[in-house]
Amino acid sequence: MKQTRNLTAIIEREGDGFVSLCPEMDIASQGDTVEEAKKNLIEAIELFLETADPSEIKSRLRSEVFITSLEVAVG
């Protein structure tokens, strides 16, 4: 049975498509829709985990990622 791990996906519009980023692994992908960008990011992470050396996985994996909102003075 395969293990699963919860990771973060940040998805934002870029031009006519969407870019997705997993900050814990520093892996990015893209797609024409939010769902496609998410699916492609999952595929990219799984491919990386299948092919990378365990030491590379360990060095890239960040254990803590904090996402918050900021209030910034403008003008």
C-alpha positions in Angstrom: 0.0 0.0 0.0 1.3 3.4 -1.0 1.8 6.1 1.6 0.3 9.5 1.2 1.4 12.9 2.3 -0.4 16.2 2.4 1.5 19.0 0.6 0.6 22.6 -0.3 -0.4 23.8 -3.8 -0.3 27.5 -4.7 -2.1 28.1 -7.9 -2.3 31.4 -9.7 -3.4 32.7 -13.0 -0.6 33.5 -15.5 -1.7 34.8 -18.8 -4.3 32.4 -20.3 -3.4 29.6 -18.0 -2.5 28.7 -14.4 0.8 28.0 -12.7 0.9 25.6 -9.7 3.7 25.4 -7.1 4.4 23.0 -4.3 6.6 25.1 -1.9 7.5 22.1 0.3 9.2 20.4 -2.7 10.0 23.5 -4.8 8.3 21.8 -7.8 6.0 23.7 -10.2 3.7 22.9 -13.1 1.0 24.5 -15.2 -2.3 23.9 -16.9 -5.1 25.6 -18.8 -7.4 25.4 -15.8 -7.0 25.3 -12.0 -7.9 21.6 -11.9 -5.4 20.8 -14.7 -2.7 22.8 -13.0 -3.3 20.9 -9.8 -3.4 17.5 -11.6 -0.2 18.3 -13.4 1.5 19.4 -10.2 0.6 16.1 -8.5 2.0 14.2 -11.5 5.2 16.2 -11.4 5.7 15.6 -7.7 4.9 11.8 -8.0 7.4 11.5 -10.9 10.1 13.4 -8.9 9.5 11.1 -5.9 9.7 8.0 -8.1 12.9 8.9 -9.8 14.9 11.1 -7.4 17.6 9.9 -5.1 16.5 9.7 -1.5 19.1 12.2 -0.5 17.8 14.8 -3.0 14.2 14.2 -1.8 15.4 14.8 1.8 17.3 17.9 0.9 14.4 19.5 -1.0 11.6 18.6 1.3 10.7 21.4 3.7 8.9 20.3 6.8 7.2 23.5 7.6 5.4 25.9 5.2 3.3 28.7 6.6 0.7 30.5 4.5 -0.9 33.6 5.9 -2.3 36.9 4.7 -0.6 40.2 5.1 -1.9 43.7 5.6 0.3 46.2 3.8 0.1 50.0 3.7 -0.2 51.3 0.1 0.4 54.9 -0.9 
